[in-house]
Amino acid sequence: MEKRELLYSGKAKSVFTTDDPDYMVLEFRNDTSAFDGKKVEQLDRKGMVNNKFNAFIMNKLAEAGVPTHFEKLLSDNESLVKRLDMIPLECVVRNVAAGSLVRRLGVEEGMDLNPPTFELFLKNDELGDPMVNEYHAQSFGWSDEATINKMKELTFKVNGVLKELFLNGNMLLVDYKLEFGVFNGEVVLGDEFSPDGCRLWDKDTREKLDKDRFRQGLGGVVEAYEEVGRRLGMEF
């Protein structure tokens, strides 16, 4: 399959067309950003690590029956993916209180959430990706009830698979965000799953092993990502 024109360049990934209109090349770059792009750095090996990490997780989810856009690895920094009609919503599940939930509600970081919470956020950088609800999504035409229900079902299915996977590596899946799109009429998991888009803590020490290391200036960002991968049995 031939890689062709740059279609879109985001904060950490670039998307290219191919000679097949149903497929794209997803390139993971070394760029790292936080706070809506106010903090940006280049971190050596990050694109490679996230590309391989994402492939590993997407394959695990596919084995568990979650439809994904991932097809195969093409290189250290590139993957072949299905071209989805993306839904402009982020689905967020929180198993442990952290991040914006703590700031918004004044709860203690590290509090176990039972049941886990589910939140929707509008994908809009200019507005700071505001939190919305299902009625907003339907009223403004971002999605419909059946699609939202399917996204929620798949998001919680992902939670069941990945909580156990990370726990086997002595890690807590604190929270994560997912994005979905439609491919041939089916709701499919898109974008990526890497430590850039989730929070992972060591189960015993609560050491942060995710992008919060970058946000909070803790250092060792890529090394932490690689540690997570090694605990899951990955090789980089």
C-alpha positions as CSV (number, residue, x, y, z in Angstrom):
1,M,0.0,0.0,0.0
2,E,1.4,3.4,-1.0
3,K,1.6,6.3,1.4
4,R,0.6,9.5,-0.2
5,E,-0.4,13.0,0.9
6,L,-0.4,14.5,4.4
7,L,-4.1,14.7,5.4
8,Y,-3.8,16.1,8.9
9,S,-1.1,16.9,11.5
10,G,-2.1,16.9,15.2
11,K,-0.2,17.5,18.4
12,A,1.7,14.2,18.3
13,K,0.6,12.3,15.2
14,S,0.3,12.9,11.5
15,V,-2.2,11.2,9.1
16,F,-1.5,10.4,5.5
17,T,-3.7,9.1,2.7
18,T,-2.9,5.9,0.8
19,D,-3.8,4.5,-2.6
20,D,-6.8,2.9,-0.9
21,P,-9.4,5.4,0.1
22,D,-10.5,3.1,3.1
23,Y,-7.0,3.2,4.7
24,M,-4.6,5.7,6.1
25,V,-1.1,5.8,7.5
26,L,-0.8,7.0,11.1
27,E,2.6,8.4,12.0
28,F,3.6,8.8,15.6
29,R,6.0,11.7,16.1
30,N,8.3,12.6,19.0
31,D,6.3,15.7,19.8
32,T,4.8,15.9,23.3
33,S,2.4,18.6,24.3
34,A,0.3,19.5,27.3
35,F,-2.1,22.2,28.5
36,D,-3.7,22.7,25.1
37,G,-0.3,23.0,23.4
38,K,1.1,25.6,25.8
39,K,3.9,23.1,26.7
40,V,5.6,21.4,23.9
41,E,8.8,19.3,23.7
42,Q,10.5,16.7,21.5
43,L,11.2,13.5,23.4
44,D,13.6,11.0,21.8
45,R,12.0,7.5,21.0
46,K,8.5,8.6,22.0
47,G,6.9,8.2,18.6
48,M,8.3,4.7,18.3
49,V,7.3,3.7,21.8
50,N,3.7,5.0,21.4
51,N,3.3,3.4,18.0
52,K,4.3,-0.1,19.3
53,F,2.4,0.4,22.5
54,N,-0.7,1.3,20.6
55,A,-0.4,-1.7,18.3
56,F,0.0,-4.0,21.3
57,I,-3.1,-2.6,23.1
58,M,-5.2,-2.5,19.9
59,N,-4.4,-6.1,19.2
60,K,-5.4,-7.1,22.8
61,L,-8.7,-5.3,22.4
62,A,-9.4,-6.8,19.0
63,E,-8.8,-10.3,20.5
64,A,-11.4,-9.4,23.2
65,G,-14.0,-8.4,20.6
66,V,-13.5,-4.7,20.5
67,P,-13.6,-3.4,16.8
68,T,-10.6,-1.1,16.2
69,H,-9.2,0.9,13.2
70,F,-5.8,-0.7,13.7
71,E,-4.6,-2.9,10.9
72,K,-0.8,-3.5,11.2
73,L,2.5,-1.9,12.0
74,L,4.3,-0.5,9.0
75,S,7.5,0.7,10.7
76,D,8.8,1.9,14.0
77,N,6.8,5.1,13.8
78,E,3.9,4.2,11.4
79,S,0.8,2.1,11.4
80,L,-1.8,1.3,8.8
81,V,-5.4,2.1,10.0
82,K,-8.9,2.2,8.6
83,R,-10.2,5.6,7.6
84,L,-13.1,6.4,9.9
85,D,-15.8,9.0,9.9
86,M,-14.7,10.3,13.3
87,I,-17.3,11.2,16.0
88,P,-16.2,14.6,17.7
89,L,-16.5,13.3,21.2
90,E,-14.0,11.8,23.7
91,C,-15.3,9.0,26.0
92,V,-13.5,9.1,29.4
93,V,-13.7,6.4,32.1
94,R,-12.2,7.1,35.5
95,N,-11.5,4.3,37.9
96,V,-9.5,6.4,40.4
97,A,-9.9,10.1,41.1
98,A,-7.2,12.2,39.4
99,G,-6.6,15.1,37.1
100,S,-9.5,17.4,36.2
101,L,-12.0,15.4,38.3
102,V,-10.0,16.3,41.4
103,R,-9.9,20.0,40.4
104,R,-13.6,20.2,39.4
105,L,-15.1,18.4,42.4
106,G,-12.5,19.0,45.1
107,V,-12.2,15.2,45.8
108,E,-9.0,13.6,47.0
109,E,-6.6,12.3,44.4
110,G,-6.3,8.5,44.6
111,M,-9.9,7.9,45.7
112,D,-11.3,4.6,44.2
113,L,-14.4,5.3,42.2
114,N,-17.0,2.5,42.4
115,P,-18.7,2.4,40.0
116,P,-16.2,4.0,37.6
117,T,-17.4,7.3,36.1
118,F,-18.2,7.9,32.4
119,E,-17.8,11.4,30.9
120,L,-18.1,12.9,27.4
121,F,-15.9,15.7,26.1
122,L,-16.3,17.7,22.9
123,K,-13.3,17.5,20.7
124,N,-12.6,21.3,20.2
125,D,-9.2,22.7,20.9
126,E,-10.4,26.3,20.7
127,L,-12.9,25.7,23.5
128,G,-10.5,23.5,25.5
129,D,-12.4,20.2,24.9
130,P,-15.3,21.1,27.2
131,M,-17.3,18.4,29.1
132,V,-20.7,17.8,27.6
133,N,-23.6,15.4,28.2
134,E,-25.5,13.0,26.0
135,Y,-28.3,15.5,25.4
136,H,-25.8,18.1,24.2
137,A,-24.4,15.5,21.8
138,Q,-27.8,14.7,20.3
139,S,-29.2,18.3,20.3
140,F,-26.2,19.7,18.4
141,G,-25.9,16.8,16.1
142,W,-22.5,15.5,17.2
143,S,-23.9,12.0,17.6
144,D,-27.2,10.1,18.1
145,E,-28.5,8.0,21.0
146,A,-27.7,4.6,19.5
147,T,-24.1,5.6,18.7
148,I,-23.5,7.1,22.1
149,N,-24.8,3.9,23.7
150,K,-22.5,1.8,21.6
151,M,-19.5,4.0,22.4
152,K,-20.3,3.8,26.1
153,E,-20.7,0.0,25.8
154,L,-17.4,-0.4,24.1
155,T,-15.6,2.1,26.5
156,F,-16.6,0.0,29.5
157,K,-15.7,-3.2,27.6
158,V,-12.2,-1.7,27.1
159,N,-12.1,-1.0,30.8
160,G,-12.8,-4.6,31.8
161,V,-10.0,-5.8,29.4
162,L,-7.4,-3.3,30.2
163,K,-7.9,-3.0,34.0
164,E,-7.0,-6.7,34.3
165,L,-4.1,-6.4,31.8
166,F,-2.4,-3.6,33.6
167,L,-3.2,-5.1,37.0
168,N,-1.2,-8.2,35.9
169,G,1.7,-5.8,35.5
170,N,1.1,-4.4,39.0
171,M,-0.4,-1.2,37.6
172,L,-3.6,0.7,38.1
173,L,-5.5,2.0,35.1
174,V,-6.6,5.3,36.7
175,D,-8.4,6.8,33.8
176,Y,-8.3,7.0,30.0
177,K,-9.9,8.6,27.0
178,L,-11.1,6.9,23.8
179,E,-12.2,8.2,20.4
180,F,-14.6,6.4,18.0
181,G,-15.5,6.7,14.4
182,V,-17.7,4.8,11.9
183,F,-16.4,2.4,9.3
184,N,-18.9,0.7,6.9
185,G,-21.7,1.5,9.3
186,E,-19.9,0.1,12.4
187,V,-18.8,2.1,15.4
188,V,-15.1,1.4,15.7
189,L,-12.4,2.4,18.2
190,G,-10.0,5.0,16.6
191,D,-7.1,7.3,17.5
192,E,-4.6,5.6,19.9
193,F,-4.3,4.0,23.3
194,S,-0.9,4.9,24.9
195,P,0.3,6.5,28.1
196,D,-0.3,9.8,26.4
197,G,-4.1,9.3,26.7
198,C,-4.4,7.5,30.0
199,R,-3.2,7.5,33.6
200,L,-1.2,4.6,34.9
201,W,0.1,4.2,38.4
202,D,2.3,1.6,40.0
203,K,-0.1,-0.4,42.2
204,D,2.1,-0.4,45.3
205,T,3.9,3.0,45.2
206,R,1.4,5.0,43.2
207,E,4.3,6.3,41.1
208,K,3.0,7.9,37.9
209,L,3.9,6.1,34.7
210,D,2.1,8.2,32.2
211,K,2.0,11.7,30.6
212,D,1.5,13.3,34.0
213,R,5.3,12.9,34.2
214,F,5.5,15.5,31.4
215,R,2.7,17.7,32.7
216,Q,4.2,17.9,36.2
217,G,7.8,18.1,35.2
218,L,8.8,14.8,36.8
219,G,11.1,13.7,34.0
220,G,11.7,10.2,32.7
221,V,8.6,10.3,30.5
222,V,9.7,7.9,27.7
223,E,11.5,5.7,30.2
224,A,8.2,5.4,32.2
225,Y,6.3,4.5,29.0
226,E,8.9,1.8,28.2
227,E,8.6,0.5,31.8
228,V,4.8,0.1,31.3
229,G,5.4,-1.8,28.1
230,R,8.0,-4.1,29.6
231,R,5.6,-5.0,32.5
232,L,3.1,-6.0,29.8
233,G,5.7,-8.2,28.1
234,M,6.5,-5.8,25.2
235,E,9.9,-5.3,23.6
236,F,11.0,-2.0,22.0
